[in-house]
Amino acid sequence: MDERRIFERFQVNLPVKFTYLESEKEGEGRIVNISAGGGGMIVTEEKLYPGTRLQMRLSIPDNRDPLEAKGEVVWTMVHAPDIYKIGIKFDKVDLMGISRVLRSMKH
């Protein structure tokens, strides 16, 4: 299989809350990996469909404000009964925010 990623994906395990931009409905899950290329993966109990636009608030354990990001669901797969893995592409990369996430994982 061709590896198309330019940036390394880092394993994390952080809570995330999200809001559907079209309906303002809310949900939550966990970010389990993240990339400087603007991608991440959420594990959630709610199935999100490709093309769904989200506003996300990622809780980082550094006693600062959550990392805010907008993005779009690019894929969804069943992980276990009522548990989904959701691939997200961020609208723009917040390198300082990604740096905060990675620094928090070292502690």
MOPE-V644749 format. One record per backbone hydrogen bond with DSSP energy under -1.0 kcal/mol. CO is the residue of the C=O (numbers start at 1). NH is the residue of the N-H. If there is no record, write none. Layout:
co->{CO/CO}
nh->{NH/NH}
This chain:
co->{10/14/15/16/17/18/19/20/25/27/29/30/31/32/33/34/35/38/39/40/41/42/43/44/49/52/53/54/55/56/57/58/60/67/69/70/71/72/73/75/77/80/83/83/84/85/86/87/87/88/89/94/95/96/97/98/99/100/101}
nh->{34/31/59/29/57/27/55/24/20/18/16/43/14/12/41/10/38/90/35/88/32/86/30/84/52/73/21/71/19/69/17/67/62/58/56/91/54/89/51/87/85/83/79/80/44/77/42/74/75/40/72/98/99/100/101/102/103/104/105}
